[in-house]
Structure formats: C-alpha cells, structure tokens
Amino acid sequence: MTDHSESLLSFDKKHIWHPYTSMINPLPVYPIISASGVRLRLADGRELIDGMSSWWAAIHGYNHPILNEAIQQQLKKMSHVMFGGLTHEPAIELSKLLIDITPSLLDTVFLCDSGSISVEVAIKMAIQYWFSKGHPEKQKLVTIRSGYHGDSFGAMSVCDPVTGMHEMFCHILPQQFFAEPPKCAYHDPWNPDDLNHITSIIEQNHSSIAAVILEPIVQGAGGMRMYSPKYLSGVRTICDAYNVLLIADEIATGFGRTGDLFACNKADITPDIMCLGKALTGGYMTMAATLTTRAVSDQISKGRPGVFMHGPTFMGNPLACSVARASIQLLINSSWQDKVMAIETQLKHELASLAESPKVSDIRVLGGIGVAELKEPVNMADIQQKFVDHGVWLRPFGRLVYTMPPYIIDPSDLSQITNAINKIIEMT
C-alpha cells in the first residue's frame, strides 16, 4: 500500500465514523479504489469477490455499461431539480414502471431518499389515513419480533426492541405491539397456530392499530429468518377482518432477491402500502419509494389537512430516477429468475455440509440468500479479515454469516464465497 493510501486510512480512522462502529476502537476498513462486475479492487492491488451486493443493492454488479450510460445521459440534461411544484420524465417513467411491476392496486408512488425514510413515509401514510377518516386514535403499529426496518425513529420503533440494535432508545420511541415471529420456516408444513399471537393482539387492540408492518417472507438484518408464505397471507386476511392496513417492507426482498420479483408474490397478496429501496437503483444511488393504493392516497388527500405531510429535499432526483428505471428494465428484460434460482441451487449444495458442524445451528437458503447461523457470535474484525484473506467480501453480524451476491455472479466465483464460508466457520 502506498504512503498516500496509508495517509488516507489514518485520516479515516481518526475522523470518519463508519456505520455501527466505535470511534475509540474502530473496526478495520479496507480501502477500495475501483469496482467492476462482482469484484472490488483494494488499494494494495488485491481483488475481493463481493458476496454482499453492497448491502444487497448492487444486483447487477458494478460499473455496468447500461447503468453508467443512464447516469451519463441524464447528467447532460440535469442532475437535480426540486420536486415541489416541478416534475420530469425520469420520475414519471420510473413511477409508471413501478406501478406496472408491483402487485395490483399499488398505483400511487411517493419517491424518497432511503429505505429508512420509505418506512417513515409508510408509517405516516397509515396514521394520516386513519386521521383523515376520523379515527385519530388509530396510531399504533403491529410487527413481528426479529424484524428490522431502519435506523430513523419511526423505523426503530418497529425493530425488535430486545434483539435489535436500538435497545437503548426503547424508552423514548413510540411503543408498538410485537407479535411472536412465525415458527414455520419457508419449506416447513404450515401450522395455523403461528397466527395465534398476532391475531390476538389485533383482535384486542384493533381500535388503536393503524397498520401491521413486516418484512414479507424474509426478515433481513434482524435475523435473516425465512418464514412460510401462509403466514403472510394469513396476516393479510386478519388485517382485512379488523380494518387494519398492511405495510410490506420489501426494501431487502424486492427486485428478485427471493426468486420472485417481490416477496409478496409468494403469498399472492397485495399490501396496502409497500416500501422499496436498496436494489431500486442497482446500487448506484440512494433512492427509495413508498407505493400505496388509490384508496389510501385518496383518503389522505380528501381529509384534513388535505395533503400528505412529507417532502424530502432530494425527492425524485433525476439521476437516481434514470438509473433506477434502467436497473429495473435491465432486470426484467434478463433471465434474472434463472440466475437467482441457479444461485439458490448452488448455495444449498455448497453450504449443506455446514449443517453437520457443531458450530452451526442452522443453514437456510432462499433465492439469492444463503445464511449460516452459528451457535456463538462472531468476532467481526477477526472473521472479516479472514474473509478478505480468502479473497471475498462478506459482512457477518451477530451469529450470522451470510451472502447475498450480485445476480451476475458466475458459479466459480460463488464457489469461492461458499468455500471461504465453509473453511472460515470451521476454523473460527
């Protein structure tokens, strides 16, 4: 590594606060100078195969010529313009596309900045919907434990208050209802008793509940749990029976990650509100969207105060809209489902032997997601260094070692990831 690189790292360590790290005892960071395909190039010349899709967003890999072109062409016209009182073709065309590919009836689009903010928007939509209907008492949310919905305050209030990352804030957050998570795994026989706890909560408290919010089929950063689609369809039925809205947080699962374009499709349900983010722009720019039905948007618009009370400064950014549209078209015009199913098959085969390891409590795979749940928490700095030494980039947390690779990954590169997972777990 050059003296210049060392100087940059020294400044970084002293002054830059990375996510979920300490400024006193920071975790090591690895300087990246370029990225292409599924490879990240370090400043010292080494290359890492990215098994994380940059926190699940870069589904097409890096430096993709089609996505590069979308950014470059839009940049020649305008990089940004306020969305208040103005509009533009990239936002309109992106919104048309989102309405076309998401479950039926989701035909109103609110463009925002990030996944956490799309959850904030969804929560505000649900509460304002009931306020405008003359039910201001319906302000509470129901969710299931082991969930994660973001790091802003509304989103934190529906993250698991015990096993999540926000326990210290629990006394100042809105107090929500938490149901036991479903026990039936994705491939397990369905047991209707899984719905008993959430049914009981809604039955007893529906007069104060605005919405249920959950991650459909796969819980992400709260535990990477995968549950039966029957649970999701059952929750939809319960919400309908008790006059409660359903919010589907598809930030992690949207755009093909589970093998369906959206995880809600696995249960054949339409939520009242859907949150999208992460892979929306193919990992190029921060952007999210919250979609809802005409029934919800019209009710908010005709009730007091007659407008939806949210408006991010960079809402509808033209560069982000352009690359998001290009990313979605690139996805749906490709054989993405075959690629994701091939990743699933390979992950199941190459991680299977870990199920016999005394260090592993569970192996689970769905679509482009492979998870090894250990019996003991990992040492983040130590295990990350080992993965880097094996030429792969993974970001384990807690007891979970997992991969969500770009869809374009080839079998040999995926095998390098799974081989590293197998070897490092056994030596940890």
Buried (B, 14 or more C-beta within 10 A) or exposed (E): EEEEBEEBBEEBEEEEEEEEBEEEEBEEEBBBEEBEBBBBBBBEEEBBBBBBBBBBBBBBBBEBEBBBEBBEEBEEEEEEEEBEEEEBEBBBBBBEBBBEBBBEBBBBBBBBBBBBBBBBBBBBBBBBBBBBBEBEEBBBBBBBBBBBBBBBBBBBBBBBBEBBBBEEBBEEBEEBBBBEBBEBBBEBEBBEEBBEBBBEBBEEBBEEBBBBBBBBBBBBBBBBBBBBBBBBBBBBEBBEEBBBBBBBBBBBBBBBBBBBBBBBBBBEBBBBBBBBBBBBBBBBBBBBBBBBBEEBBBBBBEBEEEEBEBEBEBBBBBBBBBBBBBBBBBBBEBEBBEBBBBBBEBBBEBBEEBEEBEEBEBBBBBBBBBBBBBEEEBEBEEBBBBBBEBBBBBBBBBBBBBBBBBBBBEEEBBBBBBBBBBEBBEEB
